[in-house]
């Protein structure tokens, strides 16, 4: 999920660093903003990979839900099975 955001921040930061250079707009140094965006993009991508790796280690859970009406009593019977892989 954060990979797309990270790539966007990297591209925007690279444009500000390499294309715009050390231009200052209304007291804001665009080069510094570009560096901050590059670092944020790298962090977003790295955190995305860390999050994916930790979710894989946690395992997968399969849930099966079954619902029917008991003909003898007329009541609804719900059953949920949870399997960890």
Legacy VTK file of the C-alpha trace (Angstrom):
# vtk DataFile Version 3.0
C-alpha trace
ASCII
DATASET POLYDATA
POINTS 85 float
0.000 0.000 0.000
2.758 2.412 0.902
4.897 1.421 -2.065
2.923 3.697 -4.381
3.176 6.572 -1.925
6.902 5.954 -1.565
7.438 6.003 -5.320
5.412 9.206 -5.620
7.480 10.887 -2.890
10.713 9.697 -4.507
9.728 11.103 -7.901
8.559 14.414 -6.470
11.685 14.709 -4.318
13.954 13.879 -7.258
12.280 16.553 -9.380
12.808 19.136 -6.669
16.433 18.119 -6.031
17.702 17.547 -9.562
15.472 19.676 -11.796
14.775 22.705 -9.644
18.069 22.770 -7.764
18.752 25.336 -5.072
15.918 27.689 -5.949
14.248 29.473 -3.059
10.562 30.325 -3.283
9.192 32.721 -0.643
11.852 31.697 1.876
11.490 27.945 1.254
14.523 26.066 -0.042
13.153 23.583 -2.587
16.364 21.516 -2.491
15.851 20.766 1.214
12.176 19.945 0.647
13.257 17.568 -2.142
15.718 15.788 0.153
13.027 15.436 2.833
10.625 13.951 0.257
13.298 11.519 -0.972
13.938 10.316 2.587
10.182 10.012 3.207
9.767 7.979 0.019
12.532 5.571 0.966
11.068 5.220 4.463
7.586 4.505 3.080
8.921 1.770 0.797
11.060 0.175 3.519
8.204 0.232 6.036
5.910 -1.338 3.451
8.319 -4.242 2.988
8.714 -4.649 6.763
4.942 -4.691 7.204
4.511 -7.316 4.483
7.243 -9.495 5.985
5.726 -9.349 9.467
2.260 -10.241 8.179
3.692 -13.276 6.370
5.365 -14.487 9.541
2.105 -14.196 11.472
0.548 -16.874 9.268
-2.689 -17.018 7.441
-6.110 -17.561 8.914
-8.919 -19.218 7.004
-12.438 -18.653 8.255
-15.365 -20.831 7.181
-18.845 -19.735 8.146
-21.903 -21.951 7.873
-25.488 -21.068 8.713
-28.661 -23.143 8.505
-32.029 -23.594 10.199
-32.511 -26.633 12.422
-35.642 -28.406 11.079
-36.534 -29.915 14.456
-36.556 -26.669 16.450
-36.780 -24.031 13.717
-33.869 -22.100 15.190
-30.970 -20.729 13.220
-27.647 -22.471 13.741
-24.400 -20.616 12.990
-21.026 -22.329 12.892
-17.653 -20.654 12.328
-14.440 -22.617 11.821
-11.082 -20.838 12.080
-7.925 -22.521 10.826
-4.394 -21.181 11.269
-1.912 -22.112 8.554
LINES 1 86
85 0 1 2 3 4 5 6 7 8 9 10 11 12 13 14 15 16 17 18 19 20 21 22 23 24 25 26 27 28 29 30 31 32 33 34 35 36 37 38 39 40 41 42 43 44 45 46 47 48 49 50 51 52 53 54 55 56 57 58 59 60 61 62 63 64 65 66 67 68 69 70 71 72 73 74 75 76 77 78 79 80 81 82 83 84
